[in-house]
């Protein structure tokens, strides 16, 4: 077994600096909040810059297929920064979920996905956890018929990668143009990552992979997304802690900074300890996904730990900001909603703890 490398390389730090500079310029708190109140919830201009100009969409795709030949480690760094900004871009749905589902197949869609020319979504409910049974809500008998609910980033996708079951071929993954589907947005908790119900009614589809290979590709995509989501959750928690410390240093009461009171110091110290712990598990998951070792355990550990830390950090941030933390004008509510939404995505912490116990043969 490989020895886990939890540290960031120089290349990863350079990538972080580039992504952070872009998001600071194009997705500050005011811009993100304004976007949630507009008729165009996704910033597709920012997405094109991130995906194509910075090359973030092709990090996990091999160079032979038009990507950059990097790994899940670099993708995790991008997700950390996206967590810090809650930028409204379809990175998770396209560059992580859909791309990870296609990687084992070497499908022709990988090249336009890697270049940023194409945005795709994997048509599974956002709450689907690794190890779940292959979905059977869509039937594939010449054409696709059925519905998939709560698909992340569906409204920004030009192509859907659809798990479907055929009477003759069994489970399979199919490519469907978005024009052949009906996409109905639902009211989301997280205003910066939209979800939608996707309905197929005799939709023309191209088979990508069939049989057990389709089941394996789907589970690999779900594991990759769950493991890398821990990095986004780490970014959320880091932003919440940093903003709260800054606020408490500048907020005075009884002639001294509020942050100087011991009870608040203890709460912040506890949050910092939790953040360091969450980062370690997230880095372990990213390194395991990149190296192909210990993936199920690393993913379960990361989600079981990072998800509740992100929720706790954002909840504490709202409380410790006092009255202004409760207002719509302050961006804290966007981070709390993203943290709560992420807690449900790809399986709850409790589900991942249960899976971890099974994986390490720990009796209930």
N, C-alpha and C positions, 0 to 999 in steps of 0.2 A: 504493500500500500504506500502511496505517495505521502510525503510529509506535507501537511497543509501550509500554504503560504498566505498569511493573513495581511501582509503589508502591501502597500501600493507601490507599483514600480514607477520609475521616472516617466515612462510613456503614459501610464494611467494618470499621473498627476498633470501632465501636459494636456491630456484629453479633458480632464476635469476643468482646467483653467479655461480652455477654449469654450466648452459648453457653458460654464458659469458666466463668462463674459457675454456670450450671446443672450442668455436668459436674463441677465441683469439689464441688458440694453433693450430687449424686446418683450420681456414677460415679468416686469416688476409688479408689485402688489396692485397698484392702481390699474394697470393694463389688464391683468387677469380678472379683477373684480368687474371692470367694465365689460369684458368679454362675456361674462356670465349673464349680464343683463341685456346682451345684444341678440339679434336674430341669427348670428353666426357664432355658435359657442366654441367652435374649433378655430384656432389661428392657423389656417392652412399655409399662409405665407411663412410663418415661423417654422412650421413643419417641413416645408420644402428646404428652407435653409439648414435646418438641423439634419434632415435626412440626406439631402443631396450635397450641399456645399460642405458641411462638416463630415459627411459620410457615416453618420451614426446608424442609419438604417441597414448598412451592410457589414457591421462589425462582426457578426457571427457567421457570415457567409464566406465560404472559401474563395480565394482569388480566382480559381478555375471556373467559378460560377458567377463571377462579376462582383464579388464582395472584397472585403479588405483582409480576410484571413486572420482576424483577431479571435476573440473568444468571449465567453460569458463574463469574464472578469472585466473587460472593457465596457461591455454592455451594462454591467452592474454600476460602474462609475457614472455612466450617463443617467441611469435611473436614480441614483442618489441625488444628482443635481436637479432632475425633474421633480423629485420629491421635495427638494428645498424651495422650488418655485411654484409647484402645482400647475405648471404650464399646460394649457389646454391643447395638447397635441396627441395624435393617435399612436404614440410610440409603443405602448404596451400591446395594443391589439395587432399592429402591423409588424413592427421590427422584432417583437418578441414572440407572441403567440403564433401568428400565421407563419412567420419565418421558421420558427422552431419545428412546426408541424411538417413543413416542406423539406427541411434539411436532410432527413434520412432518405428522402425519395429522389433528391437531385432534380426536382421538377423545373421546368422552363420558367416558371413564375419567379424563381429566386433571383434571376438577373435583374428584372425591372424592379423588384422589391428592394434589392441591395442598392440600386442606383437612385432610389427615391422617385422613380418615374411612376411607380404603382403603389397604392395603399390597399392593404387587404385586411380582412378580419377573419378570425377562426370562429365559426358559428357554433359556439357552445355557451351555455349560461355562465356568467362570470363567477358563479359560486361553485362551479364544477371542480372537484379536488382531484389530485393525482390518485390513481388507483380506482377511480370510479368506473362502473360498468360503461361499456361503449354505448353512447346515446342512440336511442331508437325512435326519436320523434320525427325523423325525416326518412321517408321511404324512397328508394332508388330503383325504379322499374322502368328504365328507358329515360324517364325524366324524374326530377325531384319534386316530392310533394310532402308538405309538413310545415311545422313551425318550431322555431327555436326562440326561447324567451331570454331577455336580459343579456344580449350580446354586447360586449364592450367594444366601443369605437365603431359600431356598425354603420352609423350615419356618415362616417368619413371614408368608408371603404368603397373602392371601385370593383373589388373582387372578393368573393367569399370562398373560404376553404371550409367545406361542409362535410361533417361526419354523417353518413347515411347508411341504411341497411337495405340490401337488395335480397330478394327471395332466392336468386340464383347464385350471386357472388358473395353474399354475407356482408360483413362490415366493409366500408370503404370511405376514402376521402375523395371529394369531388370539388372541382373548381366551377364556380358559378359567377357570371357577371352580375353586378349589383342591379343592372337594369331589368334582370329577370326575376328579381325578388321584390317583395313589398316590405319596406323598412318603416316601422312605426315606433317613434321615440316614446319612451315612458318617462314619467317624472322621476328624476334621479335624486338620491340623497347627495351624491357628489356632483356638484355643478360643473366641475372641471374635467370630468370623464363621463361622457354620456353613454347610456345604455339604450338598447332598442330591441323590440321583438321583430324577428325576421321571418317572413312567411314565403314559402315556395309553393306555387300552384302550377305543376307541370313545367317546371323550369328546366331549360336545356342545361346540361352539365357535362363536363369532361372528367372522366375518371383519372385520378392521380395515382392512387395505390389502393389495392383491394386485399381483403383477407386479414390474416394475423399481422401483416406488416402495417396495415392501417391502424390497427389497435395499438401497436407499439409506437407508431409515429405520434398518435394523439396523446398517449400517456407521457411520452417524452416531452411534448410541447407543454403539457400541464405541469410537469415537474420543473421544467425550465422556467416557466412563468412564475410558479409559486416560489421557487428559490430566488429568482431575481427580484421579485416583488419585495423581498425582505430588505433589499438595498434601497428601494424607494421609501419604505417605512423608516429606515434609518435616517434618510435625508429629511423626512418629515419631522422626526423626533429631534434631530440636530437643529433644524430651523427653529422649532418651538422653544427649545432650551436657550439657544443663542439670543433670540428676540426677548425672551422673558428676563434673562440676566441683564441685557442692555436696558430694558424698561425699568427694572427694579433699582438699577444703579442711578438712574436719573430721576426717579420718583421720590420726593422727599415728604416725610411726615415726622412731626415732633423734632424738626430741625436736623434730621439725618436721613440718609438714603434708606428707603424701605428695605433694600437688599441687605442692609447691615443687621437686621433683626435675626437673631439666632434661629428662630423657628423656620424662617424662610430660607436661611442658608442650608438648613438640614434638608428641606424639601428639594432644593436645587441640587445639593450633593447627591441625594438619592436618585434624582433624574439622571445626573451625569453618569453615575455607576450603571444604571440601567442602559443608558445609551451606549456606553463602552461595551457592555455585554451583548447588546443587540448587534452592534457593528461587527463584533467577532463572529457571531453566528452567521450574519449575512455574508461576510467575506469567506467564511468556510464554505457556505453553499455555492458562492460564485466560483471559488477555486475548484470545488468538487465537480461542478458542472463543466468547467473548462478542462479538467484533467480526466473526467470520466471515471471517477472513483467515489464510492461511498455516497452516491447521489441520493437515494431514497432517505437515508438517515440524515444527511446534511440538510436536505430540504425540509424535512419534518422538524428538525431542531430549529432551523432558522424561522420558520413560520410560527412555531409554538412560542418563540421568544420575541421576535421583532414586532409582530402584530400588536400584542398588548402593550409593549413599550411605546409604540407610536400613539396609541389611543391615550395612554396615561400622560405622556408628555404634552399632547395637545390639550387635554382636559385641564391639566395643571396650568398651562399657559393661559387659558381662558380665565381661570379663577384668579391667578396671580396678577393678571392685567387689570383686575377690578372691573369697574363699570364699562370702560372702553372696550374691554375684551368681549362684551356681550353685544356690541353694536354691529350693524351690517357693514358700516364703513371700514371697520378694521378687518383685515384679511384672515384673522384667526379662525373664523367659522369655516372658511374654505379648507383649512388644514385639518380641523377636527372632522369635518365631513369626509375628507379624503381618507383620513386614518380609520374612521368607522367603516367606510366602504371597503377599504383594503382588508380590514379584519375579516370580512365575509368572503372576499375573493379567494378562489382556489382552495376553499376549505377553511373552517374556523380554527382557531388555536386548539380548541378541545379535540377536534377531529385529527389534527396533526399529532397531538400528544397521544391519542389512542393508536394512531398508525405507528408512531415511534415505539410504543410499548410492544406492539406486535413484531416490529422489525428486530428489536433487540431481545425478544423473547422474555419480556417482563410481565409476569402474571398480573392480572387485574386485581 
